Every structure is written in structure tokens, then in C-alpha cells.
């Protein structure tokens, strides 16, 4: 799967470990998914109502967009894609706002 320039740019703002996992998830899912949020500045995080301790502030979270079926499948894969003994998997896997225009999958590694 070839990543579009916008997704590539957003992933470039992440911690390398998180970027690797996000890319693997996109490739494994195989269906179209967008990336709506990665790193956030403290000001941006406040403006979107993010938690003061958000993983987005530490370059460790990604919000993926797509249809409901794809996001649910991706959530399961996020838990399953562990790469080695030092990687315990994701810290958070949250399906948020399903059934609304704001639906997304939040994953933090």
C-alpha cells in the first residue's frame, strides 16, 4: 500500500516506534484509512478538548479515520500487532464517536 502525502507527513511527526506501528497497521488493514491526528501542540490539544496527559502531546498517538467496519477490524489488529519481547503492544485502543461524522480509531503506542 502506498501512503498518500498527507498521511506520510502526519506519520513523520510521530515517535519512531509509534510511526512503525502505525505504518504496519495501515498496511495490515489494507482498506482505505486516513489519519486525522498525530502529534499535537499543547495549544492544539486544548482547542480540540484533548486530555492534558494525551499521548498526542508525546508523539505517541494516532487517530485513524475510515468506515466503521474498517475501524473495528483495525482496532483488533492494533492489539494483535506486537513486534517483539520489548513491545507490550498499544497503551490505548479506542473506537470513538462510531456512527457519527467524527468516528475514528485512537491508538497510542
N, C-alpha and C positions, 0 to 999 in steps of 0.2 A: 504494500500500500504506500502510495506517495502522499506525503503530508502537504497540505496547501500552505502557502507562505504565511498566512495569518497564524495558523496552528503552530508552525515551526517557530515563528517569532515568540509566541506566548510560551512555548515549552523552553525556549532558550533562557527565560528569566528564572527558571527553577534550579534548585539544588541538583547537582548531577545525579544523585541516587534517585530522587523523585522524577527527574526527566526520563531516566532509563525506564522506570516502572510505567510511567505514563505512555511512553512510546510503545512498550511491549503490550500494554492494554489496548491501545489503538490498533495495533497490528493483529492481535489475537481476536478482537471483536470482529474485524473485517467489514462491518457495516459502517455506514457514514456516522461519524460522531464529530461534533465540534468541540472547541474548548472556549468557554466563556470567561473563565477567570483563572489566573495563576497567582503570581506574586502581586501583592497589594501594598501600597504605601500605607502608613497609619492613617493619613487623611482619607484616602480612597476607602479603606476598610471601614472607617467611621461613617462615611457617606452612604455606604451600602448596608449599614446596620450589622456589620460583622462583629464577631466576638473580639474583645480586646486581647485574647490569647489565641487568636486564629492561626492555624498553620499557614494560611496565606501570607501572613506577615514574615514568616520564616522561610519562604520559598519552598514549602513542602506540601502544598495542596493544589489540586486541580479540580475545576468544575467542568464536567463534560456535558454536552447537550446532544440530544437525539430523540428518536421516538421512544415511547415507553418500553416496548419490547427490547429494544437495543440497550437501553439504560439498565433494565433489570438483569439482562444477560451479562452486561459489563460489570455490574455490582458483584455477581457471583464469581466472575473471572478475577476481579481485583483481589478477592480473598484467596483464590486458588494460586495466583501467580507469585510464589515466593521463590527467590532465586538462590538461596543458599543458607548455610547454617547461621550466618551472622545477620540474616534478614528475617525478621519475625513477621513480615507482611505489613499491611497497612495499619495505621493508627485509627483511621476513621473511614468508613464506607457508608455514606448517607444518601438515600434517594430522597430528594426534596421537591416539594410542590408538584408531585405527579398529577397529571390531568389538568395542569394549568399551563399557560404560556411560559411560565418561569421554571418548568420542570428541568431538573438537572441531577447529575450524579456527582457528589462531592467525595473525593478520595484524597486522603493525606497519608503520605509515606514518611 
